[in-house]
Amino acid sequence: MNTATNTSIGSRANVMLWLLSGCFLIFMMVIVGGITRLTGSGLSITEWKVVTGTIPPLNQNDWLKEFHNYMNSPQFVQINSHFGLNDFKEIYWWEYIHRLLGRLIGVVFLVPFAWFWFTRQLTGDMKWKSLLLFAMGGLQGFIGWYMVKSGLVDRPSVSHLRLALHLSTAFATFGLTFWFAMGLLDARKLEPTQSLKNYRRWVALVFAVVIVQIIYGAFVAGLKAGLIYNTWPDMQGDFMPGAVRYGIRAQGISSLINNMTTVQFIHRTTAWLVVASVALLWWRSLPPSMLDSRQRLALHIVMGAVVVQFLLGVYTLLFAVPLVLGVLHQAGAFALLSAFIYLLHTLKRGPAVQVKTE
């Protein structure tokens, strides 16, 4: 009995570490993706070669071939026509590392998955959960190339809608992986109270707003909307610039996702909503009997992540999206997502109550 229990605990720990390593690699890939976007490197590789693309240019002829392919792209023709080979190499390496990380994630997922499957270390539900993550990883790779293709035809940048889809899929894959890992970490079976269930619904609602905010952050990035209205808390002296109202009249509902000014305005406004909502969640948790110490710690982490992310957003805007702040702001979105997932997971179980014995 003890041997079986120890084996089960050991298997659960191994699978959890595997999932968390996947989370870390997805996080790193998104960070490198942010650097790739901010340095204009994402369109430097114009072909998608799943296997042979793993090997970078090894000699001068290889580099000249890659550069020639890039010279036929809209980005080179319309923006970077002054580039020489050395300039091209600087942007090439970021996109190469980004794609290499994607391949590495596939290997890190597939090899341990096969081992866990054949050694029967995956429980029934973890088998289909792992298959779901594998499918999402493959979809993410396809969407990545679908995004890049939008910038290789007649425009010198990728579609902001495809960029948002690509980033959202990465966040979703990370979130599910982290959620499954947390499920292996915590085996408590305490039934939550009704008040805790109600509180969790409010947390889930605020989490939905956070997801919308993350998606709009991708719209801002794709449209380069952070390069305009670089003042705070006003937008060049206005709460809502006239361009927002004009955009709605001229473009209709599509302006909500296609108009630079409107997208930035929504992203700003939703940021205030997120901060206010999290502050309200914190205030509603004040009764000592509401949360246990672990749940309260998770809520404090969420509150801290929101404040840091809000400040990063403000300074990123004020300084017109410099590389470091832009990457930190994207990393902050990951931290906030992780904090909310952890909080929601702790709220699945009832508070850990110490039973007094006489």
Salt bridges, closest charged atoms under 4 A:
GLU47 OE1 - LYS49 NZ 3.30
GLU95 OE2 - ARG99 NE 2.79
ASP125 OD2 - LYS129 NZ 3.21
ASP186 OD2 - ARG188 NE 3.42
ASP186 OD2 - ARG294 NH1 3.02
GLU191 OE2 - LYS197 NZ 3.29
ASP292 OD2 - ARG188 NH1 3.52
